Amino acid sequence: MTEKSKPPHRQKSKSRCLPPNAAAEIFRRLREATPEPESDLEYVNHFTLLVAVVLSAQATDAGVNKATKNLFEIADTPKKMVHLGEDALREYIRTIGLFRNKAKNVIALSRDLLEHHGGEVPRTREALQALPGVGRKTANVVLNVAFGEPTMAVDTHIFRISNRTGLAPGKNPLEVEKGLLEIVPEEFGLHAHHWLILHGRYVCKARRPECEACVIADLCLYDAKSVAV
């Protein structure tokens, strides 16, 4: 192939990012729509929150709530959970995806809490992630909801929104998490991840985003908006 006949070089397109000042306006609008966002998971204390978040991996919050409604009435502490045992726990959560492995992890983390943390849920990411079945996202949720830390728990909704809108593009959840932590103004830090989750769950959906109902449609860089702005 001659130099003249070579196909033109195509540069890879770079992820488009919203300007830094757009983040404040986005979260201002999301806060205005939902001033006090809360987790959809139902729990009664820090331990049951931790268990619920572990169970929610690859499952819906509604499905987890249905399974844990009766479970938490009899096992709302690590000691009670260990006493319940893995076999019985499986029966309570068998409607949840990956229930066998999750039951094993819940019993193991309950024992770990009793042996190493006095039965209390630890307040550091390192200690939380050392528990069986607890990854970075789960640790971030617990730190945020239980202890009021401005963490960013990147789930599928937040990952999608951050890339789709240009708010904080990233190739993986950790990149998106770091990007969001850099641009989210401090005043919105506590509830930022809840606002994004709710927006992704009910408005900026995966298959057919409801752009006509979106309060940030005019700021979004999504090319396939379903409504003109």
Backbone hydrogen bonds, N-H to C=O, Kabsch-Sander energy under -0.5 kcal/mol:
donor,donor_aa,acceptor,acceptor_aa,energy
6,K,2,T,-0.7
6,K,3,E,-0.6
11,Q,9,H,-0.6
18,L,166,G,-2.9
22,A,19,P,-2.2
23,A,19,P,-0.5
23,A,20,P,-1.0
24,A,20,P,-0.5
25,E,21,N,-0.9
26,I,22,A,-2.5
27,F,23,A,-2.5
28,R,24,A,-1.9
29,R,25,E,-2.1
30,L,26,I,-2.3
31,R,27,F,-2.3
32,E,28,R,-2.0
33,A,29,R,-1.9
34,T,30,L,-2.0
49,L,45,N,-2.0
50,L,46,H,-2.3
51,V,47,F,-2.5
52,A,48,T,-2.5
53,V,49,L,-2.4
54,V,50,L,-2.2
55,L,51,V,-2.4
56,S,52,A,-1.3
57,A,54,V,-0.9
59,A,56,S,-2.0
64,V,60,T,-2.1
65,N,61,D,-2.8
66,K,62,A,-2.0
67,A,63,G,-1.6
68,T,64,V,-2.6
69,K,65,N,-1.3
71,L,67,A,-0.7
72,F,68,T,-2.8
73,E,70,N,-0.6
74,I,70,N,-0.7
74,I,71,L,-1.3
75,A,71,L,-1.9
81,M,77,T,-2.3
82,V,78,P,-2.5
83,H,79,K,-2.1
84,L,80,K,-2.0
85,G,81,M,-1.8
89,L,85,G,-2.1
90,R,86,E,-2.2
91,E,87,D,-1.0
92,Y,88,A,-1.2
93,I,89,L,-1.7
94,R,90,R,-0.6
96,I,93,I,-2.2
99,F,96,I,-1.1
102,K,98,L,-2.3
103,A,99,F,-2.4
104,K,100,R,-1.8
105,N,101,N,-2.2
106,V,102,K,-2.7
107,I,103,A,-2.1
108,A,104,K,-2.1
109,L,105,N,-3.1
110,S,106,V,-1.9
111,R,107,I,-2.0
112,D,108,A,-2.2
113,L,109,L,-2.4
114,L,110,S,-1.8
115,E,111,R,-2.6
116,H,112,D,-2.7
117,H,113,L,-1.6
119,G,113,L,-3.0
120,E,117,H,-1.9
128,L,124,T,-2.2
129,Q,125,R,-2.9
130,A,126,E,-0.8
131,L,128,L,-1.7
134,V,131,L,-1.8
135,G,133,G,-0.6
139,A,135,G,-2.4
140,N,136,R,-2.5
141,V,137,K,-2.2
142,V,138,T,-2.3
143,L,139,A,-2.6
144,N,140,N,-2.1
145,V,141,V,-3.2
146,A,142,V,-2.0
147,F,142,V,-1.0
147,F,143,L,-0.5
148,G,144,N,-1.3
149,E,143,L,-2.2
151,T,149,E,-2.4
154,V,152,M,-1.0
155,D,153,A,-0.9
159,F,155,D,-2.5
160,R,156,T,-2.2
161,I,157,H,-2.7
162,S,158,I,-2.6
163,N,159,F,-1.6
164,R,160,R,-3.2
165,T,161,I,-2.7
166,G,162,S,-0.7
167,L,161,I,-0.5
168,A,162,S,-1.5
176,V,172,N,-2.0
177,E,173,P,-2.8
178,K,174,L,-2.5
179,G,175,E,-2.3
180,L,176,V,-2.7
181,L,177,E,-2.4
182,E,178,K,-1.3
183,I,179,G,-1.2
184,V,180,L,-2.7
188,F,185,P,-1.9
189,G,185,P,-0.5
189,G,186,E,-1.2
192,A,188,F,-1.2
195,W,191,H,-2.4
196,L,192,A,-2.1
197,I,193,H,-2.2
198,L,194,H,-2.6
199,H,195,W,-2.2
200,G,196,L,-2.5
201,R,197,I,-2.4
202,Y,198,L,-2.2
203,V,199,H,-2.0
204,C,199,H,-3.1
205,K,203,V,-2.0
210,E,203,V,-3.1
211,C,209,P,-1.7
213,A,210,E,-1.9
214,C,211,C,-1.3
217,A,214,C,-0.8
219,L,216,I,-1.5
220,C,216,I,-1.2
221,L,165,T,-1.5
225,K,222,Y,-0.9
